[in-house]
Amino acid sequence: MGRIAEKRTFKVKKSVRNGVCRIIENSKSCTRKVHCRELCSKHHTYFLRWELIDKYGAKQKFTYVENSKYRINKKGKATKCRIIENGKACNRGLHGRGLCARHWLTFERHDLLKKYGTSSRKDPRTFALKKTIKKGVCRMVENSKNCNTKSTSRGLCSKHYLRFLRSGQIKKFGTKK
């Protein structure tokens, strides 16, 4: 036979000592060390699981993003992160939307992607058809560079064929079957 679960009641302490969990469970004060949001790891995990973290946990403080001064680097390279943080250019490699992985995650977490990231999810690309088409060679021009890869289907290389098939532009750029 399984253990019968007793009903758990929770209250928040009015005065919290530094480093001690703020929960009173079933009229007993928790004495464990604080893990996160003024809760011990046991209560933090429980409240996260049952979606009670906002009710019993302390408010999160996001001082990192609020205290940092971000600007967009308009003169930077297209292959580097476009953020200037506290007067210093980031210059890390791109992850998405013109941002490195660190800034992308930070801005996504704080709903700032629209403010600091590029409008498109991927770097903007321009596509056109070559003026002279050779048989067996991809017919695309991407960002004013000819694609000279072997064509596999509908006059396109496998990379361009899959890209246009997924985006629904295969009729626009590919030849007829």
Buried (B, 14 or more C-beta within 10 A) or exposed (E): EEEEEEEEEBEBBEEBEEEBBBBBBEEEEBEBEBBBBBBBEBBBBBBBEEEEBEEBBBEEEEEEEEEEEBEEBEEBEEEBBBBBBEEEBBBBEBBBBBBBEBBBEBBBEEEBBEEBBBEEEEEEEEBEEBEEEEEEBBBBBBEEEEBEBEBBBBBBBEBBBBBBBEEEEBEEBBEEE
